[in-house]
Amino acid sequence: MDYVFTVRRRSGDGFEPEPGASHFLKVPDNAGKPAPSHKITKTSWVNEVINEARHGPQDDGPVGDILIYIHGFNTPMEVMLERQRKIRTELDALGFEGIVISFDWPSDDKALNYLEDRVDAKQTAFRLVTEGIQSFAALQRPDCHINLHVLAHSMGAYVLREAFDDADDRPGVAAHSWSVSQLMVMSGDVSSSGMAAASSKSSSLFRHCVRLTNYFNPYDEALSLSNIKRVGVSPRAGRVGMPGDAPSKAVDVNCGNYYRAKAGSFAGLPNASHVWYFYDSRFFEDVYHTIRGEMDRDAIPGRARGDRGNLVLLADTREPGPMG
């Protein structure tokens, strides 16, 4: 089963890319696309997710890991589900014992719908916290500690930032304790300068997490300033990294040289420089170690310290390679 929390509007036997009510879906493994018929109650959904997340020796009290995937723009539901399953398969193969779920916001499947997608993202983002993260936090039990993590792609990083910022501005939400362990962003479609320590827009992200890891690719064509869909948008964290004055919780991982060396293996993949992360086992190995949180950022296998101060993703996890 795949668990999906969608805020798309229901339309007959399906969903459409417009903001709607919250739907908590339990999608069968043989389904190619989430449907309204997969809906279960929120209480059942949350409890089932927590039970699936539980692991660890019973005598010490089990723990749990929930990884929330947030998709980017121009992502229909069937693509979202395919990538959720890909994440789960890759992490399970590495020994991940938790559960992967998705927060599905109303993205369209049209590349030129960038601005409308951004509006819909902002309109629905707050529910990631108010109906998702907070629901898990409220059900924490003494016998089971749940670790929440987020993996956001492209405009999903914008959804994440807006959700945390909006939640901190809502009195009813701000009064309750909630947090996540690892925030991970790949191809993040948020401004690089907005990730600075002094930025009010991103302060909530850093306040409510243990660590934020930004995977960026200088060769990401979708995040280029010359991209016609994004004209006038400032340099993005997913292409140039975070600024030098980002908070101490921030971790930049430059994937540029790694991607360029492996670009041939992604031949034929649409928008490869932007979405290659989903199709690379080496990347998920780094994500797995990040989720576990047992090593310092510099000690994770296959990383080296780059000449600009950021960390560099290497192809070989056994030996340090050239800086970049």
C-alpha positions in Angstrom: 0.0 0.0 0.0 1.0 3.6 -0.6 -0.2 6.4 1.6 -0.9 9.8 0.0 -2.3 13.0 1.5 -3.7 15.0 -1.3 -5.2 18.5 -1.4 -6.4 18.3 -5.0 -10.1 19.0 -5.8 -12.1 15.9 -6.4 -13.7 15.6 -9.8 -16.0 12.6 -10.4 -13.9 9.4 -10.2 -10.6 11.4 -10.1 -8.9 14.6 -9.0 -8.1 17.8 -10.9 -5.1 20.1 -10.5 -7.0 22.7 -8.4 -7.0 23.3 -4.6 -9.7 21.2 -2.8 -10.5 19.4 0.4 -7.9 17.2 2.1 -8.1 13.5 1.2 -6.2 10.8 2.9 -5.6 7.9 0.5 -4.5 4.3 0.9 -3.5 3.4 -2.6 -3.2 -0.4 -3.6 0.1 -1.5 -5.0 -1.5 -2.4 -8.3 -3.1 1.0 -8.8 -1.4 3.3 -11.3 -2.9 6.4 -10.0 -4.6 7.6 -6.8 -8.4 7.8 -6.9 -11.1 9.1 -4.6 -12.1 5.4 -4.0 -8.8 5.0 -2.1 -9.9 7.5 0.6 -10.0 6.4 4.2 -10.6 8.4 7.4 -7.9 10.7 8.5 -7.7 8.9 11.9 -7.3 5.5 10.2 -4.7 6.9 7.8 -2.6 8.5 10.4 -2.7 5.5 12.7 -1.8 3.1 9.8 1.1 5.3 8.8 2.5 5.3 12.3 2.1 1.6 12.6 3.9 1.0 9.3 6.7 3.4 10.5 7.4 1.5 13.7 10.6 -0.5 14.0 13.3 -1.3 16.4 13.8 -3.7 19.3 10.6 -3.9 21.4 12.5 -4.1 24.8 14.0 -0.7 24.3 10.8 0.8 23.0 10.3 1.0 19.2 10.9 4.1 17.1 9.6 5.0 13.8 10.6 6.9 10.7 8.2 8.7 8.3 9.6 10.2 5.1 7.3 12.7 3.5 7.9 13.3 -0.2 6.7 16.6 -1.7 6.7 16.7 -5.5 7.5 19.6 -7.8 5.5 21.5 -10.4 4.3 19.9 -13.6 3.8 16.7 -11.8 0.5 14.7 -12.3 -0.6 12.3 -9.7 0.6 9.2 -11.6 4.1 10.6 -11.8 4.0 11.6 -8.1 3.0 8.0 -7.2 5.7 6.5 -9.5 8.4 8.6 -7.8 7.1 7.8 -4.3 7.4 4.1 -5.1 10.8 4.7 -6.5 12.0 6.4 -3.3 10.6 3.6 -1.2 12.2 0.9 -3.3 15.6 2.5 -3.3 15.6 3.2 0.5 14.2 -0.2 1.4 17.1 -1.8 -0.5 19.5 0.1 1.7 17.9 -1.0 5.0 15.3 1.7 5.6 12.7 0.4 8.0 10.3 3.3 8.0 7.6 4.4 5.6 7.5 6.8 2.6 4.3 8.8 2.1 3.5 11.8 -0.1 2.0 15.2 0.3 0.3 15.8 -3.0 -0.5 19.5 -3.8 -2.5 20.5 -6.9 0.2 20.7 -9.6 -0.9 20.6 -13.2 0.7 18.5 -15.9 1.5 21.5 -18.2 5.0 22.9 -18.3 3.8 26.4 -18.9 1.6 26.4 -15.9 4.5 27.5 -13.6 2.9 30.6 -12.2 -0.5 29.1 -11.6 1.2 26.1 -9.9 3.1 28.4 -7.6 -0.2 30.1 -6.6 -1.9 26.8 -5.9 1.2 25.6 -4.0 1.1 28.7 -1.7 -2.7 28.3 -1.2 -2.5 24.7 0.0 1.0 24.5 1.6 -0.1 25.2 5.2 -2.0 21.9 5.3 1.3 20.0 5.2 1.8 21.1 8.7 -1.7 21.6 10.1 -3.2 18.3 8.9 0.0 16.3 8.3 3.0 16.9 10.5 1.0 18.1 13.5 -1.3 15.0 13.3 1.7 12.8 13.7 3.2 15.0 16.5 -0.1 14.9 18.4 -0.1 11.1 18.4 3.4 10.5 19.7 3.2 7.9 22.4 5.7 7.2 25.3 6.3 3.7 23.8 7.1 4.9 20.3 9.0 8.0 19.1 8.3 8.9 15.5 11.0 10.7 13.5 9.6 12.8 10.7 11.7 13.6 7.6 10.9 15.5 4.4 12.3 15.1 0.9 11.1 17.9 -1.4 11.8 18.2 -5.1 11.8 21.4 -7.2 8.7 23.6 -6.3 8.1 21.1 -3.5 10.8 23.1 -1.7 8.6 26.2 -2.1 5.7 24.3 -0.7 7.8 23.2 2.3 9.0 26.7 3.0 5.6 28.3 2.7 4.1 25.5 4.9 6.5 26.1 7.8 6.3 29.9 7.5 2.5 29.9 7.4 2.3 27.5 10.3 4.4 29.8 12.5 2.1 32.7 11.7 -1.1 30.8 12.8 -1.7 31.3 16.5 -3.4 27.9 16.9 -0.5 26.1 15.2 2.4 28.0 16.7 1.1 27.2 20.2 1.8 23.5 19.7 5.1 21.7 19.6 6.0 20.2 16.2 9.2 19.5 14.4 11.0 17.3 11.9 14.4 15.7 12.0 15.8 15.8 8.5 14.7 18.2 5.8 16.2 17.3 2.4 15.7 19.4 -0.8 16.8 18.5 -4.3 16.5 20.8 -7.3 15.0 23.3 -4.8 13.0 26.0 -6.6 13.5 28.6 -3.9 15.8 31.6 -4.0 19.3 31.0 -2.8 19.4 34.4 -1.0 16.2 33.4 0.9 18.1 30.7 2.7 20.3 33.1 4.5 20.3 33.1 8.3 18.7 36.6 8.4 15.9 35.7 6.0 12.5 35.8 7.6 11.0 33.5 4.9 13.2 30.5 5.8 13.7 31.0 9.5 10.8 28.6 10.3 12.4 25.9 8.2 15.6 26.0 10.3 13.7 26.5 13.6 11.7 23.3 13.2 14.3 20.9 11.9 17.6 19.2 13.1 19.3 19.6 9.7 18.5 20.9 6.3 20.4 19.3 3.4 20.3 21.1 0.0 21.3 18.9 -3.0 22.1 21.2 -5.9 23.2 20.8 -9.5 24.8 23.8 -11.3 23.8 22.1 -14.6 20.1 22.1 -13.7 18.6 23.5 -16.9 15.1 23.8 -15.4 16.3 26.2 -12.8 18.3 28.3 -15.3 17.5 32.0 -15.3 17.1 31.8 -19.0 14.2 29.3 -18.7 11.2 30.9 -20.4 8.8 29.6 -17.7 10.8 31.2 -14.9 11.9 34.6 -16.4 12.7 37.1 -13.7 13.1 34.6 -10.9 16.3 35.0 -8.8 19.0 32.3 -8.7 17.7 29.1 -7.1 19.2 27.1 -4.3 18.8 24.0 -6.4 21.2 25.4 -9.0 23.7 27.6 -7.1 23.4 26.3 -3.6 22.7 28.2 -0.4 24.5 31.5 0.5 27.6 31.6 2.7 25.7 33.0 5.6 23.1 30.2 5.8 22.4 28.9 9.3 24.7 26.2 10.9 21.9 23.7 10.4 22.3 24.1 6.6 24.2 21.5 4.6 25.0 22.1 0.9 25.8 19.1 -1.3 27.1 20.0 -4.8 26.1 17.2 -7.2 27.3 19.0 -10.3 30.4 17.0 -11.1 28.8 13.7 -10.2 25.8 14.5 -12.5 28.0 15.6 -15.4 30.1 12.4 -15.1 27.0 10.2 -15.2 24.9 12.3 -17.6 25.2 9.6 -20.3 23.3 7.1 -18.1 20.3 9.5 -18.0 20.1 9.9 -21.8 16.5 9.9 -22.9 15.2 10.9 -19.5 13.0 14.0 -20.0 14.3 17.0 -18.0 17.2 14.8 -16.9 19.3 17.5 -15.2 16.3 18.4 -13.0 14.9 14.9 -12.1 17.9 12.6 -12.3 17.9 12.2 -8.5 15.0 9.9 -8.6 16.9 7.5 -10.9 20.2 7.3 -9.1 21.0 4.8 -6.4 24.1 6.7 -5.3 22.0 9.7 -4.4 19.6 7.6 -2.4 22.5 6.2 -0.5 23.4 9.7 0.7 19.7 10.3 1.6 19.6 7.1 3.6 22.6 8.1 5.7 21.1 11.6 6.1 17.8 10.2 7.4 19.6 7.9 9.9 21.3 11.0 11.3 24.1 9.0 13.0 27.0 10.6 11.3 28.2 14.2 11.1 27.7 15.8 7.7 31.4 15.5 6.9 31.5 11.8 7.9 28.8 10.5 5.5 30.5 8.1 3.1 31.0 9.4 -0.4 31.2 13.1 0.4 34.2 15.4 0.2 34.8 19.0 1.2 34.6 21.2 -1.9 36.8 24.2 -2.6 33.9 26.6 -2.0 33.2 25.2 1.5 30.3 23.1 0.4 30.2 19.3 0.4 30.6 17.4 -2.9 28.8 14.1 -3.8 31.3 11.5 -5.1 30.6 8.5 -7.2 32.7 6.2 -5.0 31.6 5.9 -1.4 34.9 4.2 -0.4 37.6 6.8 -1.1 37.6 10.6 -1.1 38.1 12.1 -4.6 39.0 15.5 -6.1 37.5 18.6 -4.7 34.9 20.5 -6.7 
